[in-house]
């Protein structure tokens, strides 16, 4: 069946489509209806079902006779260790941890914060919560104490599961002092904390509150799976980069199971026994969906990688993991590929990758130059796909498990079943093909997407539903071409207005990235007294590029003027060593704009390395900007 047929099938009978997909899940009580519109525009799916996520991710594979199959491969170049956990071992480990949590009073609906690095125990903690019907909230390991405290107060956890430390290539990140400071700052106090002691740093436990991971589980009875309602929250995940009160995205259990299971075959073309690797972190939505849940629900082997794309030990790290563990589908962020390309521009470190069938990119726009580099050296389909923390899986993709559609560089291809994607003008009216506008999705959203924000229904409506009634507002800007291919050009905040012309910073970045010396780039709009805003480019050069910076800048300015035109008013660019990013790889353009315009700004909680902003400020001052 072709993509057009599958998408048409969904359009003709949305509820029938998803009820059919629900056949891939083990139910305690099967859903009798798919969509619940009782509180529209706050929709729910499979409300009357009874189900358990952990059963579908672990137990059913053991019962099916695949207990000896690897479930998790932990590959940690930063500690020099590798470890395989089979499905049978995972079932035992998760049941015992759940039993220990149950013995300490954790029951269905209780919240548990998880604050851990990339170790299998992080997945075990998530699955143990799911086994009991507890609602987990994973906070990126190493997050600042204040940000952790804000999340403690918002979701009021009964328990916190943490590790003693995280390991970076050049340092140990001390988690326990951050946890202690966060609990001290928070108004809400957890009943207890479970600490996974790593040999690189053994943390000091607080008597009466903290208990060590292994001691905590000693002698307890393993817990069975607790059925929950279809609309029961599986987890809360706070969106990265938020200011003020965090936005806690809620993930409903049944829809989450059905949708993720469907995507593993349809989009990634993976099934039971295949090895799937998402090079992300459990603290982000990719880590929830495609490190922990989706691969295990589908009976795959998932890889938990504790390392970097470069420096652990070099730019061949990813290719070593793919070949060593026979990875079939690989998922990473464009920023990781750009780091590899910068260190290995000619692809000399890329070996043959016989098991790899596809590379998937998401998290930010994938520039054509990076996609071309990956296609040329990896010799597999390079699939850019687009989704959000809020949706939990791809809105638009090239579904290799259905049909490998023609690739259009710069586009994440077409809308997936469940998503009626439209481009709207400011008045909420659909625009013609090729016209830049706000990307919105006609309601209802499909199963597994957010039904609301945690304890913040009014904020959910205001953030996503009110601007375009009848639609979910994505916050992204772009256009749809005559063939139905979607192009994400920028966040709506990154569409700049130059002398009355609405211009995409993403389009300028595509042009800059095509320059042979440019490894990575970003474009922001800075305040301009005459034209409102004026574009400014930041250029990171390939390693080994020894050309004078002013020559590269001059050529880049000419490139943009030649390919986009004088209307872009692109006259300024500066060479920098690095771009400021979140830990998930998103460039902090909004913060850069505030620094350039001399506006007050707050250090982003998600920033990977705060010192980069000092370098950016210095570069901006060299252009006469960043003057408060």
N, C-alpha and C positions, 0 to 999 in steps of 0.2 A: 504494500500500500504506500502511495506517495505522501509527501508532506501535505500537499494541497488536499488530498483525500482525508487525511487524519484531521487537519485543521477544519475542514468542512464538516466532518463528522461531529466535532465538538460544537461548531456554530449551530448546527441543526438541532442538536440535543445535548446541551451542556450537562444536564443532570445525569442523563444516561451514560454519557462519556465517562464521568467521574465515578459513577456507580460500577461501571465495567472495570475501571482501573482499581477500584477498591477490592476486586477479586484477588489481587496479589498480596493481600494482607490477611493475617490470621486474626479473626474477631472473636471476642468473648460473646458479643451480641452484634450481629450484622446490622448495618444501618438500613432503615426502611426508606429513608429519604436522603437525598444528597444535600440540597440547599435549604437553609432555614432563613426565610425573609421576614420573620416576625418583627424584627427591630430594624428593618432597612432604613437608612443605608448602612447599618451595622449588621453585616451578614455573617452567618456561621455555616459550617459544613458538617454533615454526619453527626448532628447534635445528639441523636437518640442511640448512637452506637455505644458499645462498651469494648475497650481494647487496652492493651499494654504495650508500650514502646519497647521496653527491654525484652519482652518475650519475642517480638518480631525481629529484634536486632541480634539476639543471642540464642535463646533457648530453642527456638524452632529449628535452627540449623543443626544443633546437637541432636535433636530428635530425628531429623532427616538423615542422620548418619554422617554428618560432616564435622563431627567433633574434633577430629585430628587435623582438620584444615587450619592453616594459620589465619587468625582473625586480625591480629595486630602485629606489625613488624616495627619495632622501635629502633631507629637508626640515628645514633647520636655522635656525630664527628667531634662535637665539643668535649665529650667525655671519653671518646674512643671506645664506645660500647655498642653492641647490637643485641637485640633480644626478640624472640618470637613467642607470641602467646596464641595458643590454639583456641578454637571456639569452646572446647570443653573446659580448658583452663580459665577462659574468660568468664564462662558461666559460673564456675566455682568462686572465682575472685569477686565477681560482682555480687553474687548471692550472699557471700560472707560480709562484704562491706555493707550491703543493704541490711543484713541482719543486725549488724552492730549499730547502725543508725536507728533502726527500729527499736532496739533495746534501750536506746537513749531517748526515745520518745518522738522520733521523727515519723510523721504520718502523712497521709494524703493531703495535699494542699499546703503543707509547710514549705517555706522557702529555705534554700541552702545556697550560700555563696561558695563558689569554687574559684580559688586563686592559685593557679598552678602553671608550671612551665610545660614544655612539650615532652611529657612523659606519659606512658600508658595509664598510669594511675589517674590522670586527669579524665580520660575517657571512662575509666571504671567508676569514678565518682559521679559523672553525668548519668551513666547507665544505672548505677545504684539508686540514684534519686528517682529516675524514671520507673525503676522496678517497684518502688513504694508509692508512686504517684506524687512524690514531693516535687516541687517546682525549683529547678536549679537556675542560678544566675551566675554565669562564668564571667569573671572580671579578669582582663588581661594581666598575666603575672608580671609583677614589677610596676603596676600602676601606682601613681603617687598616693600617699596616705589620704590626702584630702579627697581625691576623686573616689577612692574606695569607701571612705566614710559617707560620702553623699549617696552612694549606691546601697550601703548598709541601711541608711535611714529611709531610703525609698522603698526597698523590698522587704525590710525587717526580717532578716533570716533568723531561724531558730539555731542554725549551726553554720560554721564556716569551715570548709576543707581547704587546706593550704599546704604548700611545700615550704621547706626551710629556706630554699634558695632557687634561683635560676642560674644557668650557666651561659655566659656569652664567650665569644672567642678569646677575649682579653681580660675578662673579669668575672667575678661571682656577684650576682645581684642578690642582695640580702632581703628576702621576702618577709621574714618574721618581724624585724623591726618596723617595717612598713605596715604590716597587719596590726601590730600592737598599737602603733600611733593612730591608725584609722579607727580602731575600736575605742580608743581613748577619746578621739574627737567626736565620734558618732553619739547621737542621743540614744539610739537603740543599741542594746547590747545582746549579742548572741548568747544562748545558753552554754554552748561549748564550741571548741575548735579542735579539729583533727589535723595534726601536723605530720606530713610525710617527710621524714628526715632523710636528706640526701647525704651521701658520704662526703661530698665536697664542702658541706657546712652543716653541722648539727646545731640546731637552734635551741635556745633556752626556753623551756616550757613554763607557762604561767600556772602555778599550782591551783587546782580547783576549776580551772577553765579549759586548759589544753591537755590533750592526750595524744600520744604518739600513734601513728597509723597502724603498726603491727600489734602493739599492745591493745589498742582499741578493739581489734577484731578477735583477740584470743578467746577461744572457748565459746563463742556465740553461736547460736543456731542460724543457719542460712535462711534468708527470707524468700518466700514465694513472690510471684508477680501479682500486684494489686490491680484489678481492672479499674479503669477510669472512664468517665463520659467522653464522648467524642470531642466536645468543646473544652475539655479540661486543659489548662495551660501546661504545656510540656516544659517550657522555660521562659525566662525573661532575659532579653539581651539588650543592653544599653547601647544606643547608637554612638559611634565614635565621633569625636570632635564637637560634641554639643556644648553650648554655653549655658550658664544658669542651671536650672534643674534638668537632670538627664531624662532622655526619652526612653522608657523601657518598652521595647517591642515585645509583644506577647505572641507566643507560637502555640497554636491549638494542636492537640495531640493527634486526632484522627486525620485531619487534613494534611498535617506534616508527614505522617506515615505514607499516605496514599500518593501524595505528590512526589516526594523524594524517591519512592520506589519506582514510580513511572519514569522519572528523569534518568535513572541509572541506565536503563536500556534504551530509551528513546533518544536521549541527548548524547550520552557518553558511550553507548553501545557496550556496556559491561553487565555481566551477570555473575552467578555463583561461581566461585573459584578464580575469577579474574583478580588481578592486582591493580588497585586504584590508588593514585597518589595525588593529594592536594597539598601543595607546599605552602601552607598557611599556618595559622595558629588557632588553638581552640578558643582563644579570646574573641575571635571575629566570627561573623556569620558563616564564612566559608569553612572554618574549622568545625562549627556545629553541624552544618549540613553535609559536608563532603570529606571530613576527616572522621568524625564520629558516626553520625547516624546513617546517611544514605548508603555508603558502602557496606555497612554491617547489615542493614535491613535487606539489601540485595544479596547478601551472602558472599560478598567480595572479601579480599584481604586488603586492609587499609594500612598505610604507612604513616607513622608518627615520626617526623624528622626534626631533630634538634640540631640545627645548623643553619648556615647561610648559603646564598647562591654563589658567593665568592668568599675566599678567605678561610674556608674550612674543607680542604686546604687551599683550593684554587677555583678557577672558573669552570672546572670540569666536575664539580661536586654533584650537581644535579644529574649529569649523564652517568656518573658512577652508580648512583642510587637506582636509576631506571634500569640499567643493565644488570646490576647485581641482584635486584629483586624482581626482575621480569615484569616491569610495569607496563600495563596495556594502555591506560589513559592517564595523562598527566595534566594537572591544573595548577597554574601559578598566576602571578600578577605581572603585567607588562614591565613594571619597575624592576622586577627580579631579572627578567631577560635583558633589560637595558644595562644592568650592572654586569651581567655576563658578557654582553656584546662590547661593552666599554673595555673590559679586560682582555677580551679575545675577539677583536673586530673581524679577523679573517676566519674565525671558526676552526682554528687549528686544533683545539682541544676537544672538538665534537667527534665522538667515534660513531660507528654504525650502531643503530638502536633497533635491533631486529624485532623486539616485542612491542615497541611503541606504535600504537595505531592512531593517536591523535594528541595534539597539544591544545589545551583550552586556556584562554586568557580572560580575566575579569578583574574588577576592582577599580579600574580607571580606563580611560580611552587608550586603545592600543594603536600607536602610531604606525603608519604603513612601513616605515623604514625598519622598525623592529620586526614586524610580521614578515617582511621580505627576507631579513637575515635568518629568522627561524625556519622559514620554508626552504631556503637555499641549503642550510646546513643540517637540519633535522630530517628532511625528506619525508615529512608526514603532513597531513592536513593541520593547519594552524587555525583554530576556531576562536574568534573573538566572540564572547557572549556577554550579555548585559543583564545585570540584576542588582538587587539592593538588599540591605539588611532587612528591610521591611517585608520583602517578598519571600526571602529564604531560598530562592532558586531562580533559574533563568527566566526572564521576561521575553528576551529575544535570543535566538541561538541558531546554529546550523546543526540540525539534529542527525548526527551520524548514524544513530540506530534506526532511523526511519528512512532518510534519504540524504546523501551528501549533495547539498545544493551548490550551485555555482558560487564561488567566493567573490565578494566584492570588498576589496581592501578598504578598510576604514569603516565598515559596517558590521555590526554584530548579527547581521542577516535579518531574520524575520521573526514575527511574534510567535510564541509557542501557544499551543492550545490552552485556553483559560484566560488569555490576555488579548483583549481588544484594544490595541494601542492606537492612539490618535494624536495628531499634532494640532494644537489649538492656538488661536490668537488671544490677545488679552481679554477679549470679550467672551471667550469660551467657544468660539466658532471654529470648526475644522478648516484648515488652510489647504491650499492646493499642493500637489506633489512638488517637492523640491523647495518648499518655503519653510524658512526657519521659524519655529514657534515653541511653545511649551508642550512637553510630552506628557500626556495623560492617559489613563487606562479606564475604559468604561466599566462601571460597576455592574455586577459584583466581581470582586477579585476572586481568583480560583482558590481551591483548597490549599491550606498550609500557609497562606499569606496572613499578615497581621489583621486580627479582627478589631483591635483597639490597642491603646497604650496602657501600661500597668497603672491602675488608680488614676487615670488621666483621660477620661473619655472626652471631655470638652477640648482638651489640647489635641487629641487625635482628630476630632472634627475640624478644628481650626488649622492644624498643620497639613492635613491631607484632603479633606472633603469640601470645605466651604468655598474655596476660590472658584472651583469649577463644579457646580452642582451636578450630581450624576456621574462624576468621575473621581478617580484617585489621582491626585497631583503628585507626579514623581519628583519634581524639583529639578529635572534635567531638561535641557533644551536641545533641539535637533530638528531633523526633517525625515520624511519618508519619500523615497523616490517612486518613479512610475511603476516599478516592479514590486513595490511593497517592502523594499529593504529599508531598514531603519538606520539612521545615522545619529549617534549621540555626539553632539559638538561641545557641550559644556554644561556645567550646572547653570540654572537660569541666572544665578548671581554672577556667573562668569561671562554672560553675554554683555559686551560693553557697547556703549553708545558714543560713537565718534561723530560729532557734528551732525547728529540726527540719524546716522546710519547704525543699525543694529548689526554688530559684527561678532562672530564666534572666535574666542581665543583659541579654541581647539583647531580651527582651520589654519590659523597662523602657526600653531605648534606643529602641525603636519608638515608644513612647508619648511620650517626651520630644521625639523628632524631629518629631512631629506639631504641636508648638507653633509658632505662626506666627512667633515671633521667633528660633527655634533653627535655626541652619544645620547644626550638627554636634554630636554629644554622645558621651559614653562613660559607662558605669556600672561601678563596681568594688565588690567586697565588702571592707570593712575590718573588722579585728578588733573584736569587741564582747564585753565581759566577761559580759554577761547572756545575749545571744542567739547567741553564737558569731560571727556575721558580721552586718554591717549595710550596706545599699547606700548608695553615695554617687555622685551625678551630677556630671559636668563638662559645662558648656554653653558652646558657642561661638555667638555671636549673629550674625544677618545684618548685613551692612554697612548702615548707615542706621538701625539700631534704636537709638533714643535713650531707651528706657524705663529707669527705675531697675532695677538688677540685682535688688534684693530683691523687687520686684514680679514679675519674670519667674520667679525661683526659687520664690516662693510659688505661682504658678500651675502651675508644673511639678510641684511636690510634690502639689498637689491632683489634677492630671491622672493621675498614677500611682496615687494612692490611689483615685480614682474608677474607673479602668479595670482595675487589677490587684487592688486591694483593700488593706485594712489589713494583710493577711498579709505584704505586701512590706516593711512597716516602712520605707517610703521617706520620709525626713524631711529629708535634707540634699542640697543641690546648691550648686555654686559656678560662677560665670561666669569663664571664662578666654579669652584671645585665641586660643590654639592648643592642639592636642592633640599629645603626643609620638607620632611615628610612625616606622616603618621607611621606608627609601627606596622600598619597594614599596607603601606606604600603609597598612600594618597598624598599628592603635593599640597602643601598648606598655602594655597593661593590667597585665600581671604586674609590670613595673617600678613602675608607679604604686601598686600594692598594697603593694609592699615599702617604698616611701617613706612612704606613709600610715601603715603599721604600725610605722615606725621600725626596720625590719629592714635588715641589710647588703644592699647591691645593687651591681651592676657595670654600668658604662655599656655599653648594648647596642652591639655592633659595627655593627649595621645602622641605627642611629638617623639620621634625616635632619638634625636640628639639635639638638645636645646642650644648647643654652641653654634650650630649652623646659622641660627638667626643673627648672631653677632656678625658673621661673615657676610650675610645678606645685607645687613644694615650698613656695613662698611662699603659694600659695592654700590648700594643705592646712594650713599653720601658722595661717592665719587662722581655721581651724575647730578649732584645738586638736589637730591631728594632725601627723604627721611629726616627732615628738619622739623622738630616739634615747635 
